[in-house]
Amino acid sequence: FFEGAAKAARLHPQADPAKHDVEVLRDLAYRNTGRHEHRLDIYRSSRHAGPMPVVLYLHGGGFRILSKDTHWIMGLVFAKRGYLTILPNYRLAPKHPFPAAMEDAAASYAWVREFAARYGGDPDRLIVAGESAGANLSMAVTAAACFPRDLPYARQVWEAGPVPRVCLPACGILQVSDPERFKRDKPSINRFANDRIGEVSRAYLPDVGALDPAARDFVDPLLLLEGDEEPERPLPPFFTGVGTADPLLPDTRRLAAALERRGIPHEAHYYKGEVHAFHAFVFREAAKQFWKAQFAFLDQHL
């Protein structure tokens, strides 16, 4: 359904990147495996001269569905504002459970650090972004850049270079290992929504008990930020937003509280009555408000 909707939306006249002076470079390999999961698209504006700030956008879909192709609107919106925007695919659960998606997110981060300048980007002004599962991955990559861990994918991020300038995790599922927390905190949660959250967790993390304690930080990055460990490199500013009708709302509230306690510059915006990933419907008023606030935050911190 979502893939079909994304394809249908591309038929709209305003969906043509050329109408916005945006060009798209498709299917560049960021890992030399030959797999389609290890390819990325680059959206860049022809109207903005000089090295552009870079957005690495990690798509959502519960770690199980969707792709860079379904998330073309994110690339287009950022590129229109002068951001070199990079959308990678990554391996999906349940066929590829954790840490596959995290390994691919780390590899795409390292690729951006090495090659973004070749395509007109400024890798020293790198933003890591994503929604839903992509918010989890964007936080996990940011955590790997700030907290050294002796895991191959974490070392790849750590060794790739400085901390991202900003992290943009929207409407995220930020603690995958305990999906039942939503029902404990709100027994009236919609049964369908609760079932979907459980399915996401079981697909991505089929054996919680076997999880390496060092790897938990990259499954549950929220718990890492809620803890007391100080990062070796300072955490960057965070911008996050969520609808109040989103069942994942509590994770964003907890993230905002953790950042406040740590004294990290941040903004958390809550949109009354809006559903999960509402900001993807860019023509709606709440989405326009979200994007306006997000770009203002980026202007401030870049």
Salt bridges, closest charged atoms under 4 A:
ASP21 OD2 - ARG47 NE 3.20
GLU23 OE2 - ARG44 NE 2.54
ASP27 OD1 - LYS68 NZ 2.79
GLU37 OE2 - ARG35 NH2 3.04
GLU37 OE1 - HIS36 ND1 3.39
ASP41 OD2 - ARG26 NH1 3.65
ASP41 OD1 - LYS68 NZ 3.07
ASP69 OD1 - LYS68 NZ 3.42
GLU103 OE1 - ARG91 NH2 2.92
ASP104 OD1 - ARG31 NH1 2.72
ASP104 OD1 - HIS38 NE2 2.95
ASP104 OD2 - ARG91 NE 2.97
ASP122 OD2 - ARG125 NE 2.86
GLU131 OE2 - HIS71 NE2 2.78
ASP150 OD1 - ARG155 NH1 2.49
ASP178 OD2 - ARG184 NH2 2.46
ASP195 OD2 - ARG196 NH2 2.71
GLU199 OE2 - ARG64 NH1 3.12
GLU199 OE1 - ARG196 NH2 2.54
ASP217 OD2 - ARG149 NE 2.74
ASP220 OD2 - ARG216 NH1 3.51
GLU226 OE1 - ARG254 NH2 2.79
ASP228 OD1 - ARG261 NH1 3.44
GLU229 OE1 - ARG149 NH2 2.66
ASP246 OD2 - HIS276 ND1 2.70
ASP251 OD2 - ARG181 NH2 2.50
ASP251 OD1 - ARG254 NH1 3.93
GLU260 OE1 - HIS266 NE2 3.53
GLU267 OE1 - HIS269 NE2 2.79
GLU274 OE1 - ARG284 NH1 2.55
ASP299 OD2 - ARG81 NH2 3.69
